[in-house]
Amino acid sequence: MSPSRTRAERDAITVEIMFALVSGAFLGASGFAVLAGAAVWGPVPGAWRGPWLAVSGVLGGALCCVRVVRVLRRLPGRPGSGPSPGDVVWFHPSHPGRTSPDS
């Protein structure tokens, strides 16, 4: 059984989830509005309007989903979410307070 999360950790995860949903909805709505605007106000033939709006809706939904997944994949606490082997670490976790290069 894993240890339970603290209140601060749960709150941080809730904030990240809400950020993912709100930013995903905004991105999806913006993508839909840009593409659908071409169908509504642009020179799109009348027969193409319905399919154009359908494709705009699908693309807007896909943008929303991609944004939500990308934000939630970087949540802290997931296995492998720590620094990558190629990342530069500017501190020595095993020697706090030491700053000399040969410590």
N, C-alpha and C positions, 0 to 999 in steps of 0.2 A: 504494500500500500504506500502510495507516495504521500509525502507531507502536504498538508493543506496549505493553500496560498494565503498570504496575508491580505488584509483589507486593501492596502495600497496596491498590491499586485493585481487584485481583482479589478480595482478602479482603473488602473492603467490599461488593462486588457479591454475593459468596457469602452474607454475613451478611444483606443485604437480601432475597435470594431465600429464604433459610431463614425469615426473619421473615415474609415474605409467605405462605409455605406453612403455617407453624405458626399464625399468626393467622387465616388463612383456614379452616384445618381446625377451629380452636376456634369461630369464628363459625358455620360451617356445622353443626357438631355441636350447638352451643347452640340454633340455630334449629330443627334437627330435633327436639331433645329437648323444646323448648317445645311445638311443634305435635304431636308424637307423644304427649307426655304427656297431652294432651287426649283422644286416641283411646284410650289404654290405661287411664287412671284417670278419665276424665271421662264425662259422660253421652252418649256417642256410640253410636248404634244399631249392632248387630253387623254389619249389612250395609254400613255405611259405614266400618268399621274398615280394611279393606284399601285402598280408594281414599284414605282419609285419610292412612294411613301412606305411600302412594306419593307423594302430593302433598307431604307433609312431607319426604320424601327428595329430591324434585326441588327444593323450595325451599331445603333445606339445602345441596345442591350448587350451586345458583345463588348463594347467599350466599357460599359459599367462593370461587367463581370471581370474583365481583365484587370481593371483598376482595383477592384475589391480583392482579388487574389494576390496581386502584387503587393498591396499594403499589408495584408494579413500574413504573407509569407515572411515578412521581416519582423514579425512579433518577437520580442525577447522571451527567453525561456524555452524556446523550441530547441530540440537537439540540433546541433550544428549551426546555431544562430550566433555563436561567438565569433571572435576574429578568425579570419582565414589564415592559412599558413603563410600566404604572401603579404598579409597586412603588416604595416609598420606599427610596432608597439612602442610607445614613447615612455613607458614606465617599466619598472622591474617589480612585478607583483610579489616576488619572493623576498625582495629587499626594499621595503618601503622607507623612504626618507634618504636613501643613498643616491647621490647624483654624480659621483665621479665615474668616468668612463670605464675604469677597471674594477668596478664593484661587482 
